[in-house]
């Protein structure tokens, strides 16, 4: 009995080789902007496919499996699930919508033969919609447009479809890609329809369109094995797992294969374990044919982009290429006076090994050495990607020193170029002037204004990437939390000149000790505090934000002296307001050039790079000379 069924087609005129296709298989990626409903749609497909054990309850956003993904409500890692519809197995790859994790999008698109483009029925296409669609069109994938959230009262379906057509035109889609079907969906309710005015019953219309428009995987029947490694995972029982798409031929458990490495060398290896995906689980398999998405064990050092092929005819596939990083940050071991108190992983050797391991599975991250043995430059797509990496490290028990994010510049035709971003703001009309002023200070170039008459305005800008460092917090403050912003990498432009950094200064502790309520009561009038009474501080640690441009050295440990007239505890009724707590992302945005972060499993502490006040004063005087 054959493992997979085929449909024989005509021979290719150019090569003369026979081409066959898998009629029982489809591979499709779901691409969209952040929060347009990708993971929710996968949940609905899994529920309606009845693939799960009836005793198990499917959680919301089942594919967002890590703690960080659930906390932030975004997809960080591309993952796949499988549903069965009739006799067809559909492998669904859920991709991140955030451009900072664009490497995951590009990698996910190498695994599939088509894509579902989700667009919110109210928001329409946003910057990251453009990003993921551009990647899908460059990969020459057929597109199915899914207009999601059609149940919203403020939906504008016709206008959104027109905007999508305009986006296809701007991205130079070919005629075949431009002729895309449209499905109207309510992913949360698990309903789909081909008519915008008719509410669907289930997702069958979407699945029917998917089977008819997404091509089945094709292969050459007599071709030797070729399987491309697209992702990595680990199992406590079998070690490293290579997640692959079988491009040609078939692969079996126990088979000896040629392992084509990135450096051009070829090694022999044995497939010790072979898994395929059913619903959300990996199950054992004896053999997998062309088009299958599989996981194999037996290759301890395998990395993304390498190829498993036939040892008698080793032919590697092209290596996966991703966009260049645009931001960098310096990460080193914790060098503060409080080092070693809260973490368990403290040495440079452990940190170096962990960063090297991150490079293996994360195609968007680069780690470069510095002239110091205890710190490294880490490059990534954006602030969020770097913040997620740092957050992951601190949860694993590392203590770190993290510098201010810097842009990765390029020399093009003898001129210095810097990365720029496409920025979209969605603000209430009353904050239009505030948003415009903020971006003017950050060298933003206004591109377009859209007003739908709903009381909110959409602004499109092109802004230098360094102008967006620290922008999010300031923007949220000025718009009272009502503004929305999204940005995506646009390209490189000539250096835009000086961009004004944070206009405020820092309140810096001038000695080591524990903070007291008595000292903080007097300091609260000088700025915004980040610390509460009873915390350990040290010289050079930033305990608050000063409204003035210059820094202020303060004593947060001062105690009230006891006299014969008054005891140290017989105190007045004045209450200390709660301190401002900075998240890791907010702290990265807050710090200036001469500042960094102490990051531990228990705390995020802004500090000066140079802790000693007199040394900092000497450096400032030299800079003025």
N, C-alpha and C positions, 0 to 999 in steps of 0.2 A: 504493500500500500504506500502510495506517495505521501510524503510529509506535507506538501503544499500543492495546490492546484494551479494550473497555468492556462492562459489563453494565448495561443500562438498568433502572432501578427505577421505582417509582411516584413521582408528583409529590408534593412536600411540600404538605400541606394549607394550611399557614400562608402560604407564599409563592407557591404555585402553580408553582414552578420545577421543571423536570425535574432529577433527580439521577442521575448515572452513577458507576460505580466502576471502578477498575483491577483487573481480576482477575489480572493478571500481576505484581503488586507488593505488597509488604508493608514497612512501616516499623515497627521495634520497638526499644525501648531496653532495655538490661539495667541494672537498678538493684539495689543491695545495700549492705550494710555493708562496711567495709574488709576485704579478705582473705577474702571469702566465695566468690571464684572467678569473678568476672565475666570478666576478661580471659582466664583459662584456658579458659572455655567458648567464647569467641570463637575462640581458637586451634583448639580441637577442631572447631568448625563449619567453619573454613577448610580444615583438613586433610581432613575427610571430604567436603567439597564438591568437592575436586579442582580448585579454581579456580587454584591456583598453578602456575607453570611447573615441570615435573618436575625441571628442573635446579637449581631453587632449594630451599634448605632453610629451612623456616619456623622462626624462633627462638621460644623460649618468650616469652610475653607480647608477641606481635608488635605490638600496638597501643600498648604502652608504649614509645614511640619515642625520647623524650628521655633524656639521661643521668641527669637528676634522677629521672625516673620509674623507671628501672631500678635506680638506687642505693637508693632508698627503698622500692621494691617496691609503689608505689601509683600509681594513675592520677590525674593532675593535670588533663589536658585531655580533654574529651569528643571522641571521634573515631568515625568510622564506617567500616565495612567492608561488603562485599556478597558474599553467597553465592547460588548458584542451586540450587534444589531443584525438580526437574522443569522445568516451564515458568514457574516463579515466581522472581522476583528478590527476595531478602530483604535490605533495608538494615538493618544492625545498628549501633546507636549505643551505644558503650561509655562509660558515665558514671563519674565519680569516686565513691568510696564515702565519702570524708572530707567532713564537713560544712563544713570550711573552704573547700572548693571547690564549695559548694552552688550558686553562680551557674552553674557548668558543668552541673549537674544540671537546673536550671530551663530553661536554654537548650536542652539536649539533648531535653527532653520536648516542646518546641514543634515538633520535627522529626518526631515519630512519631505512630502511631495506637494504640499499645498498649505494654505493658511486661512484661518477664520479671522477677519478683521472686525473687532468689536468697537463700536462707537456709541457713546452715550447719546440718547435721543434728545437731550437738552444741551449738553456741553458741545457736542459735535467734535470734530477732529481738533486735537490740541498738539503742542509741540512734540510730545513723545509719540503721538499717533504718527506724525510725519516721520519720526526716526525709525520706528519699527516697520512702517510700510515701505520706506525707502530700502531697508535691508531685505525685505521680502521680494520687492520688485527686482533688486539687483541679483537675487538668487533665482529669478525667472520662475517664481512660484505662482500658480493660479490662486486668485483671491475670491473668497466669499464674504460679502459685507453683511455683518450682523448688527442691526440697529437695536441696541439693548435699552432696557428701562423704558419701554414704550408705555408703561403704566403711569409714568410721572405726569402730574397735572400740567406742568409747564413744558411738556415735550413740544418740539418743533421739527417733526420728522422730515418734512419736505425740504426745509432749509438745510438741515444736516446732510441729507443726501446730496444736495447741490454742492455743499462745501466739500464733501468727499470726492465728487467728480472733479472739482477744481484742484484738489490735492493730487489726484491721479495725473491730471494734466501737468501740474507743476513738476511732478517727479518723472515725467517723460515715460509713462507707462505705454506699452505697445498695445496694438488693437485687441489682441487676445486677452491681455490682462484687464483692459478697459471694459470688456464685456463681462462684468461680474454680476452674479445673481445677488438679490437682496432678500434677507430674511429678517422679520421683525420679532423681537424676542423680549420676554420678561424672565431673565435667568433665575431670579429669586423664587418665582412661582413655578419655574420649570415649564414655560409655555412658549411656543413659537408659531408663527403664521407667515404666509406669503402675502397677506393683504394687511396693510397698516390699519385698516378700519375694522378688522375682524380679530377678536381675541382668540388665541390658540388654546388648545386643550392640553397638549404635551409637546415634546420636542421632536416628534416624528417628522414634521416638515423640514426641520433643520437637518436631521440625519439623512433624509431622502436626498436633499440638495447636495449634501456632503458626498454621498456615494456617487452621485451622478456627475459632479463637477471636479472632485479631487481625483486625479488619476491614480490608478493602482501602481505599486512599485514595478519597475521594469528591470530586466536582467537578460543576460545572454545564457542560454541553457548550457552551453559547453564551456563556460568561463570558469577559471579556477577561483578559489576563495579570495575575497577582498572584504575586510571589515574595518571600518574607520572608528577609532576611539574618540567619542565625543564628550565624555564626562568620566569622573572617577567617584568611587564610593568606597566604603570600607565595611567589612564584616568582622565581628569579634571571633568568628570561627574559621574563616578562610582567608583573612587579610584583605589586601587591596582588591577591589573589583573594578574592572574596566567596562564602562557602558559603551556599547558599540551599535552601529547600524551595519548590518550585513549588506554590502552593496552588490556583490557577485558571489555565486557559489553557495555552499552550505558549510556549516561548522558543527562538529560533534563533540560531545563530552569525551575526554581522553585523547583527542586528536593532537598530533604534533604539528605546530604551525610555525611559519617564519614571522618573526617580530621585527618589523621595519621601524627603527628608531629615528628620532628627529635629527640626529647627527649624521645620518646616512648609513650607519652600521646595521647589520642584520644578525639576529640571534634566533636560535631555535628555542621554542617553549612548548609546554604541554597545557592544554585546557583541562584543568583539574575539576572545575565546576562550571555549569552552564545554566543560566536562569532566563526566563522570559517573564513579562509582566502580564498579570491578569488582575483587573480592577486596580487596587493599590498595592498588591502583594507581588513579590517575586517568587515564582515557583520553579522547581527543578525541571529541566528539559534534557532530552537526550540529543536532540538535533534542532537546528534552526536554519531556515532557508533565506533566500534573498529578500530584502525589505524588512526583515524582523529587527526590532530593537531588543538587544540582549545585554546581559551582564555575564562576564567571564572572570574566573579567578585562575591564578597560576603564574602571574606576571608581576613580581613584587615592585618593580621600578617603572612600570608603564606609565606614560603621561598622555595628556590630551593631544590629539593630532596625529598620533602614530597609527600604524596599520598592521593588522594581522592578516597574513596571506599564505598562499601555498608554498611550502619549502622548495618544491621543484621548480616553481616559476614565481619568484617573489617580485611583485609589482606594487610598490607603495602608492597610496592615493595622495592627492595634494593636501598639504598641511593646512589646518584651519587658521585663517588670518582674521584679526580683529583690529578695530580702530586703535590709534595710539592714545596713551593716557594724556590727560590735560592738567591734572593737579598732582602735586607731590607733597609729602609730609615726612619729617624726620622722626623716626621712632627709635628709642634706645631704652636701656635699663633705667630704673628709678635711681636718681642721684640725690634725692632730697634727704634732709636729716631724719625723716620718718620712714625711710626705706626699710623694708623687711618686716614691718609690723603686721601687714594685712594680707599679703600675698604669699604664695608658696613657690612660685617660679620666678627666681630673682636674677639668674646669671645671664651673661651675654651669650654663652654657648646655647642655652636652652632657647633664648629668643631667636638667635640666628637660625637654629634648626627649625623652629616653628614658622618663621617667615619663609624659609626655603620650601617647606612643605606646603604653605599657602600658594606659592607660585605654581606648584604642580597641578592643583585642582582649580585654580582661579585664573582664567586666561586673561583677565583684565588688569591684573596686578603685576607690577615689576618691582623687584628689590635690587637696589644698587648699593655698593659699598661706599663708605665715607673714609676720610683719613683718620677716623677714630675707630678703635676696635669694639666699642660698646654701643654703636648707633648705626642706623642704616636709613637710606632714603627709599621710601615706598611711594611708587607712582600708581595712580588710579584714574578712573573716569571723572570723579567728582567728590564733593565733600561727603555725601551720604555713603558712598562706597568705602571711603577711607574710615569714616566713623563706624560703620558696621564691622570692619576688620578690627579696629581698636576695641570696640565693645565685645567682640568675640574673644579677643585675647584676655581682656580683664576678667571675663566670666570663667575662663579656663584657669585663672589663678596668677596671671602675670602682673607684675608691677612695671609700669612704663613711664617714660618721659616722652611726651608728644609735642612736637613743634607746631608752629603756625602753618597752615596750608599755603603753598606757593604754586604759581602757575608754571607749567613746563613750556618754556619758550623755544623757538626755532630760528635758525638763521636761513633766510630765503633770499636769494639774489643779493647777498651782502647786507641785507637789512634785518633788523630784529623784529620778529613776528610773535604775537601772543594769541592764545586761544580765545575765541569769542563764543557767546551762547545766544540762542534764540530764547527770549523770555516772553512769556505771556502772563499778564496780570488780569485778574478778575476782581474788581473793586466796586463798592457802592459809589454812586455818582458824586456824593459829597466829599469823597476822598480822592477824587481825580487829580486835583491840584497837588496834594501831598505826594501822591505816587510819582507824578511827573517831576516834582522837585527832587525827590530822592534819587531818581535815575539820572537826572541831569548832572548831579554831583558825582555820579559814578560812570560818566562818559557813555551813557546809554543813547542809542540812536533810535528815535521813534519811527516805527515802520507803518503801523496801521491802528486805527481805533474802530471798534465795533460796538454799537449801542442798539440792543434789541428792544429798547423801550420798557424793560422790566425793572428799572431802577439800578441796574448794575452795568458797568462798562468793561469791555475787554480791550486791553492795550497790548500791542505786540512791539517788542523792542529787540534790538541786537546790542548786547552788552559785553564788555570784556569779562572774562571769567574771574579775574581778580576783583572786579567791581561787585561781584555777587558774594564774595566772602564777607560774612557778617551782615548781608543785606536782609536775610529772611527774618531775623529777630527784630531788626529795626522796622521793617515793613509791617510785621504783625503788631508791633507796639503802636505805630502811627495810625493804623487802620482799625485799632481796637479789636484785633483778632478776626475781623470780617473779611479781610483780603485773602485771595487765593493766588498762588503763583506756581508756575511750572517752567522749567527751562531744559534745553537740550543743546548738546554741542553743535555748533554751526560750522566752524572752520578756523583758519588762522588769518589774522589781519595785521598790518603794521602796528607797532607799539603805539598805544593811544595816549601816552604821556602819564603824568602823575595822577593817581586816583586817591582822593582823600580817604584816609583810614578812619578808625574810630575817633570821634571828636572828643571823647571824654578820657579822663585819666584813671588811675588805679589807686585804691587805698592799700598800702603795702605795710605789712607787719615789720616792725623794726627790731624785734627780739623774739626769742623762743619762750614758750610757756603755754598756759591754758587761758583761753578767753574768759573774761568776767562780765557779768551783766552790768556792773558799774562802769566799766570802760566802754562797753558797746552802747550804753545809753547816751554818752556824750558823742560817740562817733557816728551815730545814726543821723545826726544833723548835718554831717559833712558829705553824705552820699548814701548809696544803696549797699547794704551789707549782704555778704554771702555766708556768714558764719553765725552760729548761735553760741550762747555761753557754755563753757565747759569743754570746748574743743582744743586739741593741740594745734598750735601754730608755730611757725619758725620765721626767722629773719628772711625777708624776700618773698614770703607767701602773700598772695593777693587776697585780701579779706573783703573787698568791696569795690564799688565803682564810684569815682569822684566826678562831679559835674564839671569840674575844671579840666582843661586840656592836659595840665601837668600832673605827674604822680605826687602822692602825699604819703610820707612815712609816718605811721601812727603806732601807738602802743595799745593793743587790744587786751593786754593782760593786766592793766593797772587795777589795783585793789583799793577799796575804800579804807582809809586809815582809821583805826580806833583811837578816840580821844576820851578825855574825862567828861566831856559833854555829851558824847554820842557814841553808841556802840556801832560795830561794823555791820550789824544785821538789822538794827532798828531803822528801817528804810521807809521811804515814802511810797506812794501809791503808783508811781509812774510805771507803765508797762512797756516792755520791749516788744516791738512788732516782730513777727516771724521773718527770718531772713529769706532772701531770694535764692532759690535752689537752681543751679545751672545744670541742664542735662549735658551729656557729652557733646552733642551737636552744637548746643548753644555756647558751651565753653570754647569749642574750636573756633566759632565765629567771633567770640569776644576778645581773645588774646591778640596782642599787637606783636610787632616784629621782635621786640626784646623780651617777649614773654613765652611761656610754654605751659604745658599741663602735666601735673603729676596724676597718673591714672592708676588706681588700684582696684581690687575687687570691691572695696567698701566705699571709695570716694573718688571724686574728680576735683582736684585742687589746682586752680590757676596759680602760677608763681612766676617770678622773674628768672630769666636764664642765668643771670649773675645775681646771686643771693645777697652779697654784702653791699650795703648801701653806699659806703665810701668809694668802693670800686666802681659802682654804677655812676656816681657823681663824677669820678675822674674820666670815665668813658664819655659822658655827655660833654664835659668841657673840651676834651680832645676833638669831638665831632664838630663843635662850634668853631674851633680854630681854623 
